[in-house]
Amino acid sequence: MIETNLKQIRVRIDAAASAAQRDPADVTLVAVAKTYGPDAVEAALAAGQRVFGENRVQEAQGKYPPLKARHPDLDLHLIGPLQTNKVKEAVALFDAIHTLDRPKLAAALASEIARTGKRPALFVQVNTGAEPQKAGIMPDSADAFIAACREVYGLTIAGLMCIPPVADPPAPHFAFLAEMAKRNGLAHLSMGMSGDYETAIALGATHIRVGSAIFGARG
Ligand SMILES: *Cc1c(COP(=O)(O)O)cnc(C)c1O
């Protein structure tokens, strides 16, 4: 079932990329395995999937060390909020962090990267809907924050990430994020989930974060 789902999603990624005159190889499928056990991840690995997403540091710490030992090319992305007191663990475990959204976190990441020499790919999360309860830098502060990440903290920023408000059509949020990335010279866009990844690909997504369409509805 996981293998079949992955195959179908790859077909749809190829079609969406082709329709947008994009190379499907420029779209990375991040398989979001949160709440699913190592068996589900193993099934996806057996089907050729190598990039995985988790939203909690602690859950990932319990799950991935043995999987990474068996599959050294497993690429693990943090897509959930990161507390500064978990930065050490996150930099040790994750190959990419999609949720950089405040100066304090930028400072903590910069010092841990300098200390360890480990350099996870960093995405700045933008709260494109300006929702008060949601993580992400507010849109009107984002350009200045990206500049500070680079100039004040010396971080290399790979791209931008957003999670549109559930009640909104996602396309305007994706287009807004793409425009912001372009203006800031950022090549990567983490946007699109199970319900809207084709729309995200049409608008330039380079990383789509897909969970339930691969692993099934979370309980
Ligand atoms: C859970 C999650 C996803 C995947 O959501 P699905 O709807 O299951 O595809 C994507 N991004 C983030 C940040 C998530 O927490």
The ligand as a Tripos MOL2 file, in Angstrom:
@<TRIPOS>MOLECULE
LIG
   15    15     1     0     0
SMALL
NO_CHARGES

@<TRIPOS>ATOM
      1 C1          2.0170   16.7070    8.9120 C.3       1 LIG1
      2 C2          2.6350   17.7510    8.0780 C.ar      1 LIG1
      3 C3          2.6460   17.6350    6.6800 C.ar      1 LIG1
      4 C4          2.0020   16.4930    5.9280 C.3       1 LIG1
      5 O1          0.6250   16.6260    5.9490 O.3       1 LIG1
      6 P1         -0.3200   15.6500    5.0940 P.3       1 LIG1
      7 O2         -1.5750   16.4060    4.9470 O.co2     1 LIG1
      8 O3         -0.4580   14.4000    5.9060 O.co2     1 LIG1
      9 O4          0.3470   15.3980    3.8030 O.co2     1 LIG1
     10 C5          3.2680   18.6400    5.9590 C.ar      1 LIG1
     11 N1          3.8660   19.6850    6.5630 N.ar      1 LIG1
     12 C6          3.8830   19.8100    7.9090 C.ar      1 LIG1
     13 C7          4.5550   20.9880    8.5090 C.3       1 LIG1
     14 C8          3.2740   18.8620    8.7050 C.ar      1 LIG1
     15 O5          3.2900   18.9950   10.0480 O.3       1 LIG1
@<TRIPOS>BOND
     1     1     2 1
     2     2     3 ar
     3     2    14 ar
     4     3     4 1
     5     3    10 ar
     6     4     5 1
     7     5     6 1
     8     6     7 2
     9     6     8 1
    10     6     9 1
    11    10    11 ar
    12    11    12 ar
    13    12    13 1
    14    12    14 ar
    15    14    15 1
@<TRIPOS>SUBSTRUCTURE
     1 LIG1         1 GROUP 0 **** ****
